[in-house]
Amino acid sequence: NIISNRKECEKISVSGNGFILTPTAQAIKKAHELVLNMKGNKKVVIFLTDGNPQGCDKNGNHVDNDVLIANAKKAFAKTKQDHRVKFTGVAIYVQSGGDNTQTLEEKRFHEIFGKDCPMLRSEREIQSFIEKEFKKILIGTIR
């Protein structure tokens, strides 16, 4: 589901009592649409994700992961081509596979967003990203 108002924020959940799926392609498209309707010439979207797109069809059946990844990759590519918006994906709290192996979520994230989008695995990495990289993105956009 796309959250469209403050009341729906109460439904955000990881326990199964609210919005628990990540409709990545739809969220990217909606973020793009929303930011284009905002005032101003310079726009930034930072898309936070766990790297694992999920979704259901109209009947409530889960959609195949390959389809979800392809749709999200296409939506992200289309958004990246729009010169009016600086758009980047950021994965947060993706657990490492250990021994330099990637988790399934990491592989999916890189397939959708590419190798240039950061993956943040700890609070320290998140803090560093906000203090350094996020500032660079904003400053680069403002110029």
C-alpha atoms as one frame of an Amber mdcrd trajectory, in Angstrom:
protein
   0.000   0.000   0.000   1.054   3.567  -0.640   0.683   5.704   2.471  -1.165
   8.826   1.435  -2.029  10.519   4.725  -0.951  10.839   8.354  -3.638   8.439
   9.636  -2.265   5.623   7.455   1.159   6.011   9.101  -0.373   4.256  12.116
  -0.622   1.107   9.959   3.143   0.837   9.386   4.170  -2.399  11.048   6.516
  -5.352  11.024   4.204  -7.536  13.104   1.584  -8.328  10.479  -1.007  -5.955
  11.926  -0.626  -3.329   9.219   1.369  -2.613   6.068   3.995  -5.351   5.972
   4.769  -5.661   2.256   7.181  -3.500   0.292   5.585  -2.611  -3.063   8.859
  -1.181  -4.367   7.879  -0.373  -7.968   4.655   1.339  -6.926   6.456   3.280
  -4.194   9.142   4.513  -6.609   6.496   5.624  -9.117   4.462   7.377  -6.412
   7.528   9.120  -4.960   8.450  10.333  -8.442   4.925  11.604  -9.075   4.717
  13.356  -5.696   8.069  15.096  -5.982   7.290  16.347  -9.495   4.151  18.010
  -8.147   6.132  19.892  -5.487   7.225  23.476  -5.974  10.833  24.284  -6.723
  13.303  23.404  -9.440  15.639  21.105  -7.525  14.268  17.935  -6.004  15.804
  15.014  -4.121  14.257  11.635  -3.334  16.037   9.163  -1.105  14.237   5.852
  -1.255  14.705   3.798   1.923  14.175   0.062   1.607  15.141  -3.278   3.078
  16.092  -4.381  -0.435  13.319  -6.946  -0.707  10.390  -5.970  -2.968   7.124
  -7.712  -2.196   3.604  -7.454  -3.514   0.259  -9.096  -4.101  -2.035  -9.126
  -7.086  -5.661  -7.966  -6.952  -6.685 -11.382  -5.578  -4.202 -11.277  -2.708
  -1.765 -13.760  -4.259   1.939 -13.001  -3.907   3.619 -11.854  -7.115   6.759
 -13.700  -8.260   9.984 -12.056  -7.051  11.460 -11.901 -10.562   8.449  -9.878
 -11.732   8.658  -7.552  -8.714  12.373  -6.982  -9.225  11.947  -6.328 -12.956
   9.120  -3.852 -12.293  11.077  -2.036  -9.581  14.218  -1.909 -11.742  12.204
  -0.439 -14.625  10.538   2.145 -12.354  13.882   3.179 -10.862  15.551   3.442
 -14.283  12.718   5.629 -15.570  12.967   7.892 -12.540  16.772   8.142 -12.807
  16.385   9.354 -16.403  14.245  12.292 -15.280  16.672  15.225 -15.081  14.236
  17.146 -12.851  14.825  14.811  -9.899  17.905  13.504  -8.061  16.764  10.017
  -7.031  18.789   7.430  -5.130  18.001   4.199  -3.334  19.324   3.408   0.121
  19.010   0.031   1.815  18.842   0.139   5.590  19.588  -2.672   8.025  20.213
  -5.323   5.428  21.970  -8.116   7.273  25.238  -9.222   5.747  25.570 -12.814
   4.629  28.959 -13.065   6.371  32.189 -14.275   4.789  31.756 -11.672   2.026
  28.615 -13.373   0.761  25.539 -11.378  -0.124  22.121 -11.986   1.303  19.202
 -12.397  -1.064  18.014  -8.903  -0.107  21.408  -7.419  -0.991  21.360  -9.108
  -4.394  17.833  -7.881  -5.076  18.681  -4.364  -3.928  21.722  -4.173  -6.236
  19.726  -5.584  -9.136  17.111  -2.853  -8.739  19.201   0.157  -7.717  22.680
  -0.708  -8.990  26.006  -0.879  -7.206  26.251   2.890  -6.628  23.390   3.066
  -4.137  24.563   2.586  -0.544  23.678  -0.272   1.775  23.689   0.643   5.448
  24.021  -2.287   7.831  24.504  -0.594  11.197  23.535   2.499  13.150  27.066
   3.823  12.654  26.772   3.474   8.849  23.382   5.211   8.905  24.764   8.071
  10.992  27.800   8.419   8.747  25.606   8.419   5.640  23.389  11.169   7.020
  26.335  13.278   8.192  28.417  12.907   5.027  26.761  11.438   1.960  23.301
  12.904   2.451  24.832  16.369   2.744  26.788  15.783  -0.485  23.608  14.747
  -2.311  21.768  17.848  -1.123  24.646  20.230  -1.846  25.106  18.696  -5.317
  21.419  19.156  -6.022  21.286  22.734  -4.789  24.149  23.836  -7.063
